[in-house]
Amino acid sequence: MKENQVYEILDGRVAKEAMKDEILAIANLAMRCLRLNGKKRPTMKEVSLELEALRKVQSSLEINHDHEYPTTDIVQEFTDERMPLCLELDSTSF
């Protein structure tokens, strides 16, 4: 799935309220959860940890809204440790 395809299926309210990096990180997580090979899917614990990390990033940004924080760096730092933030899939992944 390519980035522009994510926005085609995304509810307009979410697209307006959420940050691009958050949307892509959650879409990437959803795609990994849909892998047919169970061994290649993240565990529920991994899913929970990743969602919690994204929530904490969002919460810290809301608390510090007077300051500018590059969320790309924060989200990318988390995803770099676990898995690539790539939404391109080929037909063999299903």
C-alpha positions in Angstrom: 0.0 0.0 0.0 1.3 3.4 -0.9 1.0 6.5 1.1 -1.6 8.1 -1.1 -3.7 5.0 -1.0 -3.9 5.3 2.8 -5.5 8.7 2.5 -8.0 7.4 -0.1 -9.5 5.0 2.5 -9.1 7.2 5.5 -12.0 9.0 7.1 -11.8 12.7 6.4 -12.0 13.6 10.1 -9.0 11.4 10.9 -7.0 12.9 8.1 -7.7 16.4 9.4 -7.1 15.7 13.1 -4.1 13.2 13.0 -0.6 13.9 12.0 0.8 12.3 8.8 3.4 10.3 10.7 0.9 8.9 13.1 -1.5 7.9 10.3 1.4 6.1 8.4 2.7 4.4 11.5 -0.8 3.0 12.4 -1.5 2.0 8.8 1.9 0.2 8.7 1.0 -1.6 11.9 -2.4 -2.6 10.5 -0.7 -4.0 7.4 1.7 -6.0 9.5 -1.2 -7.4 11.5 -2.9 -8.6 8.3 0.0 -10.8 7.2 -1.3 -14.3 6.4 1.8 -15.9 7.9 1.2 -15.7 11.6 5.0 -15.8 12.4 5.4 -12.6 10.5 2.6 -10.8 12.3 3.4 -8.8 15.4 2.3 -10.2 18.7 -0.5 -8.4 20.6 2.1 -7.3 23.1 4.1 -5.7 20.3 1.0 -4.1 18.9 0.0 -2.7 22.3 3.5 -1.4 22.9 3.7 0.4 19.6 0.2 1.9 20.0 1.1 3.0 23.5 4.3 4.7 22.2 2.4 6.5 19.6 -0.2 7.6 22.1 2.5 8.9 24.4 4.1 10.9 21.6 0.7 12.5 20.9 0.1 13.2 24.5 3.5 14.9 25.0 2.9 17.0 21.9 -0.5 18.1 23.2 1.0 19.0 26.6 3.8 21.0 25.0 1.8 22.6 22.2 3.6 25.9 22.6 6.8 24.3 21.4 7.6 22.8 18.1 8.6 19.2 18.1 9.4 17.3 15.0 7.1 14.2 15.3 8.8 12.6 12.4 12.0 12.2 14.4 10.1 10.8 17.5 7.9 8.3 15.5 10.7 7.3 13.3 13.0 6.7 16.3 10.5 4.3 17.7 9.8 2.5 14.4 13.4 2.3 13.5 14.0 0.2 16.6 11.2 -2.3 15.8 10.6 -2.4 12.0 10.8 -0.2 8.9 8.0 2.3 8.2 7.3 1.1 4.7 3.8 0.7 3.3 4.6 -0.7 0.0 3.4 -4.3 -0.4 3.5 -6.8 -3.2 0.9 -9.4 -3.9 3.1 -12.2 -2.3 2.7 -10.8 1.2 -1.0 -11.9 1.3 
